[in-house]
Amino acid sequence: MPSFLEMDNRRIAYHKIDGQGVGIVFLGGFKSDMDGTKAIHLQEWARTNNRPFMRFDYTGHGQSSGDFVDGCIGDWARDAMDAIDALTDGPQVLVGSSMGGWISLLVCRALPSKVHGLVGIAAAPDFTEDSMWANFSEDQRRILLEDGQLDLPSEYSDDPYIITKKLIEDGRNQLVLRKPLSLHFPSRFLQGTADADVDQSVALQLLDHASGDDIRLTLLKGADHRFSTPECLNMVTDAIDQVSV
């Protein structure tokens, strides 16, 4: 059973283990939860290596309180910041998957003193604007603006993604690729070339945009968005080791 962090009428579900050295925090993706393959693998890896580790669910996700359709990037970034601030000691290695990559960059911008290193897995910064809104048809935009939400099919679930007007409008206040982005700590970005959800051009744009002395991007030929094969998972833990020194 998870533990819960009570914050301003929110209940953030989390799992945490103790250890030595720099802690690790996993930040999941859009409409995913903390029980996914990568999160569980990283927790077991951290346990084996005696490293502190935390995984959690954003509000409206997994076992946390709230409804998904009521949330937005700013809300989920606040969840991450509150959990990191309240539940971890000292600077952490942030491991952000897909939307979690965007959330982790917002954490880096708001709480730089809490970041020791960063690992992005198929990071999807600014996706509500650059992937969703930019690719909506005129009819889809009209439906979203008039009805307040739009249903999109999901490859990962039988249930559609419900994209809200709030999600799109709030996303414009959270963009990280339109203003300077300083990552003055070791940062590693991992990207599969067969990712159908986040094109490798996004990873290249992020690499070009961010400033810092130790930022690297690794492309894995043939890897998809899940980035959960044994080879992919080994790349993630290797990256964590690199940014933990």
TIDO-548363 format. One line per 3 residues: their letters; for each residue x, y, z of N, C-alpha, C. Coordinates in nm, 2 decimals. Atoms other than C-alpha are relative to their C-alpha. Layout:
a = X/Y/Z/X/Y/Z/X/Y/Z ~ ...
# end
This chain:
mps = 0.08/-0.12/0.00/0.00/0.00/0.00/0.09/0.13/0.00 ~ -0.08/-0.12/0.01/0.12/0.35/-0.08/-0.02/0.08/0.13 ~ 0.01/-0.11/-0.09/0.18/0.63/0.17/-0.07/0.12/-0.06
fle = 0.06/-0.12/0.06/0.00/0.96/0.13/0.05/0.13/0.06 ~ -0.04/-0.14/-0.05/0.11/1.32/0.15/-0.12/0.08/-0.02 ~ 0.12/-0.09/0.00/-0.18/1.55/0.25/0.05/0.14/-0.02
mdn = -0.04/-0.14/0.04/-0.14/1.89/0.08/-0.12/0.07/-0.05 ~ 0.11/-0.09/0.05/-0.42/2.15/0.05/-0.11/-0.07/-0.08 ~ 0.11/0.08/0.06/-0.71/1.91/-0.01/0.05/-0.10/-0.11
rri = -0.05/0.10/0.09/-0.48/1.68/-0.22/0.06/-0.11/0.08 ~ -0.06/0.12/-0.06/-0.37/1.33/-0.13/0.09/-0.06/-0.11 ~ -0.10/0.05/0.10/-0.05/1.24/-0.32/0.05/-0.13/0.05
ayh = -0.05/0.14/-0.03/0.02/0.87/-0.32/0.14/-0.02/-0.04 ~ -0.14/0.02/0.03/0.38/0.77/-0.30/0.06/-0.13/0.06 ~ -0.09/0.10/-0.06/0.63/0.49/-0.23/0.14/0.05/0.01
kid = -0.13/-0.06/-0.03/0.96/0.57/-0.08/0.09/-0.11/0.07 ~ -0.09/0.09/-0.07/1.26/0.36/0.02/0.13/0.09/0.05 ~ -0.12/-0.06/-0.05/1.57/0.47/0.23/0.12/-0.06/-0.06
gqg = -0.13/0.04/0.05/1.93/0.44/0.13/0.11/0.10/0.03 ~ -0.11/-0.09/-0.01/2.26/0.61/0.11/0.03/0.08/-0.13 ~ -0.04/-0.08/0.12/2.39/0.88/-0.12/-0.12/0.08/-0.05
vgi = 0.10/-0.09/0.06/2.19/1.10/-0.36/-0.13/-0.08/-0.03 ~ 0.13/0.07/0.02/1.82/1.02/-0.37/-0.04/0.02/-0.15 ~ 0.05/0.01/0.13/1.63/0.94/-0.69/-0.15/0.02/0.00
vfl = 0.14/-0.02/0.01/1.28/1.06/-0.78/-0.05/-0.02/-0.14 ~ 0.06/0.03/0.13/1.08/0.92/-1.07/-0.13/0.07/-0.02 ~ 0.12/-0.08/0.04/0.83/1.14/-1.25/-0.06/-0.06/-0.12
ggf = 0.06/0.08/0.11/0.59/0.95/-1.47/-0.07/0.09/-0.10 ~ 0.05/-0.07/0.12/0.41/1.04/-1.79/-0.15/0.03/0.01 ~ 0.14/-0.05/0.01/0.07/1.17/-1.90/-0.10/-0.12/0.02
ksd = 0.10/0.10/-0.03/-0.21/0.96/-1.75/0.06/-0.14/0.03 ~ -0.07/0.12/-0.05/0.04/0.70/-1.63/0.00/0.00/0.15 ~ 0.00/0.00/-0.15/0.10/0.59/-1.27/0.13/-0.05/0.04
mdg = -0.13/0.03/-0.06/0.38/0.50/-1.04/0.03/-0.15/0.00 ~ -0.01/0.14/0.00/0.33/0.13/-1.09/0.05/-0.06/-0.14 ~ -0.05/0.04/0.13/0.47/0.12/-1.45/0.13/-0.07/0.01
tka = -0.12/0.08/0.01/0.76/-0.09/-1.56/0.13/0.08/0.04 ~ -0.13/-0.07/-0.03/1.03/0.18/-1.54/0.00/0.04/0.15 ~ 0.00/-0.04/-0.14/0.92/0.30/-1.20/0.03/-0.11/0.10
ihl = -0.03/0.12/-0.08/0.92/-0.05/-1.05/0.14/-0.04/-0.01 ~ -0.14/0.04/0.02/1.25/-0.14/-1.21/0.10/0.09/0.07 ~ -0.10/-0.10/-0.07/1.42/0.18/-1.08/-0.01/-0.02/0.15
qew = 0.01/0.02/-0.15/1.29/0.12/-0.73/0.08/-0.13/0.04 ~ -0.07/0.12/-0.03/1.43/-0.24/-0.73/0.15/0.02/-0.02 ~ -0.14/-0.03/0.03/1.76/-0.11/-0.88/0.05/0.08/0.12
art = -0.05/-0.09/-0.11/1.78/0.16/-0.61/0.01/-0.08/0.13 ~ 0.00/0.08/-0.12/1.70/-0.10/-0.34/0.13/-0.08/0.00 ~ -0.12/0.09/0.02/1.98/-0.33/-0.47/0.13/0.08/0.03
nnr = -0.12/-0.08/-0.01/2.22/-0.04/-0.48/0.00/0.10/0.13 ~ 0.01/-0.08/-0.12/2.11/0.11/-0.14/-0.01/0.15/-0.02 ~ 0.03/-0.15/0.03/1.99/0.44/-0.29/-0.14/0.04/0.05
pfm = 0.13/-0.05/-0.03/1.71/0.65/-0.16/-0.08/0.02/-0.13 ~ 0.08/-0.01/0.12/1.42/0.64/-0.41/-0.15/0.03/0.04 ~ 0.14/-0.03/-0.02/1.07/0.78/-0.44/-0.07/0.00/-0.14
rfd = 0.09/-0.01/0.12/0.79/0.73/-0.70/-0.13/0.05/0.06 ~ 0.13/-0.06/-0.05/0.45/0.91/-0.67/-0.09/0.01/-0.12 ~ 0.10/-0.03/0.09/0.13/0.97/-0.85/-0.05/0.15/0.00
ytg = 0.06/-0.14/0.01/0.02/1.32/-0.97/-0.15/-0.01/0.04 ~ 0.14/0.00/-0.03/-0.33/1.42/-0.86/-0.07/-0.04/-0.13 ~ 0.07/0.05/0.11/-0.58/1.26/-1.09/0.06/-0.12/-0.07
hgq = -0.07/0.11/0.05/-0.34/0.98/-1.16/0.01/-0.11/0.10 ~ -0.02/0.11/-0.09/-0.31/0.63/-1.01/-0.08/0.01/0.13 ~ 0.07/0.01/-0.13/-0.39/0.62/-0.64/-0.01/0.14/0.07
ssg = 0.01/-0.14/-0.06/-0.37/1.00/-0.57/-0.15/0.05/-0.02 ~ 0.14/-0.06/0.01/-0.69/1.21/-0.52/-0.02/0.07/-0.12 ~ 0.03/-0.09/0.11/-0.87/1.40/-0.78/-0.03/-0.07/-0.13
dfv = 0.03/0.06/0.14/-0.99/1.34/-1.14/0.09/0.06/-0.10 ~ -0.10/-0.03/0.10/-0.76/1.34/-1.43/-0.04/0.13/-0.08 ~ 0.05/-0.11/0.09/-0.98/1.58/-1.64/0.01/0.14/0.07
dgc = -0.01/-0.13/-0.08/-0.95/1.85/-1.36/0.14/0.05/0.00 ~ -0.14/-0.04/-0.02/-0.57/1.86/-1.38/0.06/0.06/-0.12 ~ -0.07/-0.07/0.11/-0.32/2.04/-1.59/0.15/-0.01/0.04
igd = -0.14/0.01/-0.02/0.06/2.07/-1.62/0.04/0.07/0.12 ~ -0.03/-0.08/-0.11/0.08/2.34/-1.36/-0.03/-0.07/0.13 ~ 0.04/0.07/-0.12/-0.11/2.13/-1.11/0.10/-0.12/0.03
war = -0.09/0.12/-0.02/0.11/1.82/-1.17/0.14/0.04/0.04 ~ -0.13/-0.05/-0.04/0.42/2.02/-1.15/0.01/0.04/0.15 ~ 0.01/-0.04/-0.14/0.30/2.16/-0.81/0.01/-0.13/0.09
dam = 0.00/0.13/-0.07/0.24/1.80/-0.70/0.15/-0.05/0.02 ~ -0.14/0.04/0.00/0.60/1.71/-0.79/0.08/0.08/0.09 ~ -0.08/-0.09/-0.09/0.75/2.01/-0.62/-0.03/-0.02/0.15
dai = 0.04/0.02/-0.14/0.55/1.95/-0.30/0.05/-0.13/0.05 ~ -0.05/0.14/-0.04/0.64/1.58/-0.29/0.15/0.01/0.02 ~ -0.15/0.00/-0.01/1.01/1.65/-0.35/0.04/0.08/0.12
dal = -0.04/-0.08/-0.11/1.02/1.93/-0.10/-0.03/-0.06/0.14 ~ 0.04/0.05/-0.12/0.83/1.75/0.17/0.06/-0.14/0.04 ~ -0.03/0.14/-0.03/0.95/1.39/0.13/0.15/-0.04/-0.03
tdg = -0.14/0.03/0.03/1.32/1.41/0.02/0.09/0.09/0.07 ~ -0.11/-0.08/-0.06/1.64/1.53/0.18/0.11/0.03/-0.09 ~ -0.11/-0.04/0.08/1.89/1.73/-0.01/-0.03/-0.01/-0.15
pqv = 0.02/0.01/0.15/1.94/1.75/-0.39/-0.03/-0.14/-0.05 ~ 0.04/0.13/0.05/1.79/1.47/-0.59/0.03/-0.02/-0.15 ~ -0.01/0.03/0.15/1.84/1.30/-0.93/-0.15/-0.02/-0.04
lvg = 0.13/0.01/0.06/1.52/1.36/-1.12/0.00/-0.09/-0.12 ~ 0.01/0.08/0.12/1.42/1.09/-1.37/-0.14/0.02/-0.05 ~ 0.13/-0.04/0.06/1.14/1.22/-1.59/-0.03/-0.07/-0.13
ssm = 0.03/0.08/0.12/0.96/1.00/-1.84/-0.12/0.07/-0.07 ~ 0.09/-0.07/0.09/0.77/1.17/-2.13/-0.05/0.13/0.07 ~ 0.04/-0.12/-0.07/0.55/1.43/-1.96/0.08/0.03/0.12
ggw = -0.09/-0.02/-0.12/0.76/1.37/-1.65/0.13/0.07/-0.03 ~ -0.12/-0.08/0.04/1.05/1.51/-1.85/-0.03/0.15/0.00 ~ 0.04/-0.14/0.00/0.86/1.84/-1.89/-0.01/0.04/0.15
isl = 0.02/-0.03/-0.14/0.76/1.83/-1.52/0.13/0.02/0.07 ~ -0.13/-0.01/-0.07/1.12/1.77/-1.41/0.07/0.13/-0.04 ~ -0.06/-0.13/0.04/1.23/2.07/-1.62/-0.06/0.12/0.08
lvc = 0.06/-0.10/-0.08/0.98/2.28/-1.44/0.05/0.00/0.15 ~ -0.06/0.01/-0.14/1.11/2.15/-1.10/0.14/0.06/0.00 ~ -0.13/-0.05/0.01/1.46/2.23/-1.22/0.00/0.15/0.00
ral = 0.01/-0.15/0.01/1.36/2.59/-1.29/-0.05/0.06/0.13 ~ 0.06/-0.05/-0.12/1.16/2.64/-0.97/0.08/-0.03/0.12 ~ -0.07/0.05/-0.12/1.37/2.44/-0.72/0.14/-0.05/-0.04
psk = -0.13/0.05/0.04/1.73/2.43/-0.86/0.09/-0.06/0.11 ~ -0.08/0.05/-0.11/1.87/2.37/-0.51/-0.03/-0.14/0.04 ~ 0.04/0.14/-0.03/1.68/2.04/-0.49/0.04/-0.10/-0.11
vhg = -0.03/0.09/0.12/1.83/1.90/-0.82/0.15/-0.02/0.00 ~ -0.14/0.04/0.01/2.16/1.71/-0.82/0.03/-0.04/-0.14 ~ -0.02/0.04/0.14/2.12/1.57/-1.17/-0.14/-0.03/-0.06
lvg = 0.12/0.01/0.08/1.86/1.51/-1.44/0.01/-0.11/-0.10 ~ 0.01/0.10/0.11/1.76/1.21/-1.66/-0.13/0.01/-0.06 ~ 0.12/-0.01/0.07/1.50/1.26/-1.92/-0.02/-0.12/-0.09
iaa = 0.03/0.12/0.08/1.34/0.95/-2.09/-0.11/0.04/-0.10 ~ 0.10/-0.04/0.09/1.16/1.05/-2.41/-0.07/0.13/0.05 ~ 0.06/-0.12/-0.06/1.11/1.39/-2.25/-0.09/0.07/-0.10
apd = 0.10/-0.06/0.09/0.81/1.58/-2.39/-0.03/0.14/0.04 ~ 0.03/-0.14/-0.04/0.85/1.95/-2.30/-0.09/0.07/-0.10 ~ 0.09/-0.08/0.07/0.57/2.18/-2.42/-0.09/-0.08/-0.10
fte = 0.07/0.08/0.10/0.38/1.89/-2.58/-0.15/0.05/-0.02 ~ 0.14/-0.04/0.01/0.03/2.04/-2.51/-0.01/0.11/-0.11 ~ 0.00/-0.10/0.10/0.12/2.33/-2.74/0.06/-0.05/-0.14
dsm = -0.07/0.03/0.12/0.37/2.18/-2.99/-0.04/-0.13/-0.07 ~ 0.05/0.13/0.05/0.22/1.83/-3.03/-0.15/0.00/-0.01 ~ 0.14/0.01/0.00/-0.14/1.86/-2.94/-0.06/0.11/-0.08
wan = 0.07/-0.12/0.07/-0.27/2.21/-3.03/0.05/0.02/-0.14 ~ -0.06/-0.03/0.13/-0.03/2.25/-3.32/-0.06/-0.10/-0.11 ~ 0.04/0.10/0.10/-0.16/1.93/-3.48/-0.15/-0.03/0.00
fse = 0.14/0.01/0.00/-0.53/1.96/-3.40/-0.06/0.06/-0.13 ~ 0.07/-0.06/0.12/-0.76/2.02/-3.70/-0.08/0.12/0.04 ~ 0.09/-0.12/-0.03/-0.98/2.33/-3.72/-0.12/-0.05/0.08
dqr = 0.12/0.05/-0.06/-1.28/2.11/-3.62/0.04/-0.04/0.15 ~ -0.04/0.04/-0.13/-1.09/1.97/-3.32/0.02/0.12/0.09 ~ -0.02/-0.12/-0.08/-0.99/2.31/-3.20/-0.13/0.07/0.03
ril = 0.13/-0.05/-0.02/-1.35/2.43/-3.24/-0.07/-0.08/0.11 ~ 0.06/0.08/-0.10/-1.48/2.14/-3.04/0.06/0.02/0.14 ~ -0.07/-0.02/-0.13/-1.22/2.19/-2.76/-0.04/0.14/0.06
led = 0.03/-0.14/-0.06/-1.29/2.57/-2.73/-0.15/0.01/0.03 ~ 0.14/-0.02/-0.02/-1.67/2.53/-2.75/-0.05/-0.10/0.11 ~ 0.05/0.10/-0.10/-1.72/2.21/-2.54/0.09/-0.01/0.12
gql = -0.09/0.01/-0.11/-1.42/2.25/-2.31/0.09/-0.12/0.01 ~ -0.08/0.12/0.00/-1.28/1.91/-2.39/-0.01/-0.07/-0.14 ~ -0.01/0.07/0.13/-1.18/1.68/-2.68/0.05/-0.14/0.03
dlp = -0.04/0.14/-0.02/-1.16/1.30/-2.68/0.10/-0.04/-0.11 ~ -0.10/0.05/0.10/-0.85/1.15/-2.85/0.03/-0.15/0.03 ~ -0.03/0.14/-0.02/-0.78/0.78/-2.90/0.14/-0.02/0.06
sey = -0.13/0.04/-0.07/-0.50/0.62/-2.69/0.05/-0.13/-0.04 ~ -0.06/0.13/0.04/-0.26/0.35/-2.80/0.02/-0.08/0.13 ~ -0.04/0.07/-0.13/-0.21/0.26/-2.43/-0.12/-0.04/0.08
sdd = 0.12/0.03/-0.08/-0.57/0.22/-2.31/-0.12/0.00/-0.09 ~ 0.13/0.00/0.08/-0.92/0.14/-2.44/-0.07/0.13/0.02 ~ 0.07/-0.13/-0.03/-1.03/0.47/-2.28/0.07/0.11/-0.08
pyi = -0.06/-0.11/0.07/-0.97/0.78/-2.48/0.07/0.10/0.09 ~ -0.05/-0.11/-0.08/-0.75/1.07/-2.36/-0.10/0.11/-0.01 ~ 0.09/-0.11/0.00/-0.98/1.35/-2.26/0.09/0.13/0.02
itk = -0.09/-0.12/0.00/-0.79/1.67/-2.35/-0.09/0.12/0.03 ~ 0.09/-0.11/-0.04/-0.94/1.98/-2.18/0.06/0.13/-0.04 ~ -0.04/-0.14/0.03/-0.93/2.35/-2.26/0.10/0.05/0.10
kli = -0.09/-0.04/-0.11/-0.77/2.40/-1.92/0.14/-0.05/-0.02 ~ -0.13/0.06/0.02/-0.49/2.16/-2.01/0.08/0.08/-0.10 ~ -0.06/-0.08/0.11/-0.41/2.35/-2.33/0.04/0.14/0.05
edg = -0.02/-0.14/-0.04/-0.44/2.70/-2.18/0.11/0.01/0.11 ~ -0.10/0.00/-0.10/-0.24/2.62/-1.87/0.14/-0.04/-0.05 ~ -0.13/0.04/0.05/0.03/2.45/-2.07/0.08/0.12/-0.06
rnq = -0.07/-0.11/0.06/0.10/2.78/-2.24/0.07/0.09/0.11 ~ -0.07/-0.07/-0.11/0.20/2.92/-1.89/0.12/-0.08/0.05 ~ -0.10/0.09/-0.05/0.44/2.63/-1.84/0.11/-0.03/-0.10
lvl = -0.09/0.03/0.11/0.64/2.63/-2.16/0.15/0.02/0.04 ~ -0.14/-0.01/-0.04/1.02/2.57/-2.12/0.09/0.02/-0.12 ~ -0.08/-0.01/0.12/1.14/2.59/-2.48/0.00/0.14/-0.06
rkp = 0.01/-0.14/0.06/1.05/2.96/-2.53/0.08/0.10/0.08 ~ -0.09/-0.09/-0.08/1.28/3.11/-2.26/0.12/-0.07/0.04 ~ -0.13/0.07/-0.03/1.63/3.04/-2.14/-0.03/-0.11/0.10
lsl = 0.01/0.12/-0.09/1.66/2.70/-1.97/0.14/-0.04/0.04 ~ -0.13/0.03/-0.05/1.96/2.66/-1.75/0.00/-0.13/0.08 ~ -0.01/0.12/-0.06/2.06/2.31/-1.65/0.15/-0.02/0.05
hfp = -0.13/0.00/-0.05/2.37/2.36/-1.44/0.03/-0.11/0.10 ~ -0.03/0.12/-0.07/2.40/2.01/-1.32/0.00/-0.11/-0.11 ~ -0.01/0.10/0.11/2.47/1.68/-1.51/-0.14/-0.04/-0.04
srf = 0.13/0.03/0.06/2.18/1.61/-1.74/0.02/-0.10/-0.12 ~ 0.00/0.10/0.10/2.12/1.31/-1.96/-0.14/-0.02/-0.06 ~ 0.13/0.02/0.07/1.84/1.27/-2.22/0.01/-0.12/-0.09
lqg = 0.00/0.13/0.08/1.75/0.93/-2.37/-0.12/0.00/-0.09 ~ 0.11/-0.01/0.10/1.54/0.90/-2.68/0.01/-0.12/-0.10 ~ 0.01/0.11/0.11/1.43/0.61/-2.91/-0.03/0.06/-0.13
tad = 0.02/-0.05/0.13/1.44/0.67/-3.28/-0.14/-0.05/-0.06 ~ 0.13/0.06/0.04/1.11/0.46/-3.32/-0.11/0.05/0.09 ~ 0.10/-0.06/-0.09/0.92/0.68/-3.07/-0.11/0.06/-0.09
adv = 0.11/-0.06/0.08/0.58/0.75/-3.23/-0.07/0.11/0.07 ~ 0.07/-0.10/-0.07/0.47/0.98/-2.96/0.08/0.13/0.02 ~ -0.10/-0.11/-0.01/0.78/1.21/-2.91/0.11/-0.02/-0.11
dqs = -0.10/0.01/0.10/0.98/1.27/-3.22/0.14/0.03/0.05 ~ -0.14/-0.03/-0.04/1.36/1.27/-3.19/0.03/0.15/-0.02 ~ -0.03/-0.14/0.02/1.35/1.63/-3.32/-0.03/0.08/0.13
val = 0.03/-0.07/-0.13/1.20/1.73/-2.98/0.13/-0.01/0.09 ~ -0.12/0.02/-0.08/1.51/1.58/-2.81/0.11/0.09/-0.05 ~ -0.11/-0.08/0.05/1.74/1.76/-3.04/-0.03/0.15/0.02
qll = 0.04/-0.14/-0.03/1.55/2.09/-2.99/0.04/0.03/0.15 ~ -0.03/-0.02/-0.14/1.58/2.04/-2.61/0.15/0.01/0.02 ~ -0.14/-0.01/-0.01/1.95/1.97/-2.64/0.06/0.13/-0.04
dha = -0.05/-0.13/0.06/2.01/2.28/-2.85/-0.04/0.12/0.09 ~ 0.05/-0.11/-0.07/1.80/2.50/-2.63/0.06/0.01/0.14 ~ -0.04/-0.01/-0.14/1.92/2.41/-2.28/0.15/0.04/0.01
sgd = -0.14/-0.04/-0.02/2.24/2.56/-2.14/0.05/-0.07/0.12 ~ -0.06/0.07/-0.11/2.48/2.38/-1.91/0.13/-0.06/-0.05 ~ -0.13/0.05/0.03/2.83/2.23/-1.90/0.00/-0.15/-0.02
dir = 0.00/0.15/0.01/2.73/1.86/-1.89/-0.14/-0.05/-0.04 ~ 0.13/0.04/0.06/2.43/1.79/-2.11/0.03/-0.10/-0.11 ~ -0.02/0.09/0.11/2.42/1.48/-2.33/-0.13/-0.06/-0.04
ltl = 0.12/0.07/0.06/2.16/1.32/-2.56/0.05/-0.13/-0.06 ~ -0.03/0.13/0.06/2.17/0.95/-2.64/-0.12/-0.05/-0.08 ~ 0.10/0.06/0.08/1.96/0.81/-2.93/0.02/-0.15/-0.01
lkg = -0.01/0.15/0.02/1.88/0.44/-2.93/-0.09/-0.04/-0.12 ~ 0.07/0.04/0.12/1.79/0.31/-3.27/-0.10/-0.11/0.02 ~ 0.11/0.10/-0.01/1.46/0.13/-3.28/-0.08/0.00/0.13
adh = 0.07/0.00/-0.12/1.35/0.20/-2.93/-0.13/0.09/-0.01 ~ 0.12/-0.07/0.01/0.99/0.31/-2.89/-0.03/0.09/0.12 ~ 0.02/-0.09/-0.10/0.82/0.55/-2.65/0.00/-0.06/0.14
rfs = 0.00/0.06/-0.13/0.79/0.30/-2.37/0.14/0.00/0.06 ~ -0.14/0.01/-0.04/1.17/0.27/-2.35/0.02/-0.09/0.12 ~ 0.01/0.09/-0.12/1.12/-0.03/-2.12/0.07/-0.14/-0.03
tpe = -0.07/0.12/0.02/1.33/-0.31/-2.28/0.11/-0.01/0.10 ~ -0.12/0.01/-0.09/1.62/-0.45/-2.07/0.11/0.09/-0.05 ~ -0.11/-0.09/0.04/1.86/-0.25/-2.29/-0.03/0.14/0.04
cln = 0.04/-0.14/-0.03/1.66/0.07/-2.24/0.01/0.02/0.15 ~ 0.00/-0.02/-0.15/1.63/0.02/-1.86/0.15/0.00/0.04 ~ -0.14/-0.01/-0.04/2.01/-0.04/-1.84/0.05/0.13/-0.04
mvt = -0.04/-0.13/0.03/2.06/0.28/-2.02/-0.04/0.11/0.10 ~ 0.05/-0.09/-0.10/1.85/0.46/-1.77/0.08/0.00/0.13 ~ -0.07/0.02/-0.12/2.03/0.32/-1.47/0.15/0.05/-0.02
dai = -0.14/-0.05/0.03/2.37/0.40/-1.64/0.00/0.15/0.01 ~ 0.01/-0.15/0.00/2.25/0.76/-1.69/-0.01/0.05/0.15 ~ 0.01/-0.04/-0.14/2.15/0.78/-1.32/0.13/0.00/0.07
dqv = -0.14/0.00/-0.06/2.50/0.67/-1.22/0.08/0.11/-0.04 ~ -0.08/-0.11/0.06/2.65/0.93/-1.45/-0.03/0.13/0.07 ~ 0.04/-0.13/-0.05/2.46/1.22/-1.30/0.00/0.00/0.16
sv = 0.00/0.01/-0.14/2.49/1.10/-0.94/0.13/0.03/0.07 ~ -0.13/-0.03/-0.06/2.86/1.17/-0.89/0.01/0.14/0.05
# end
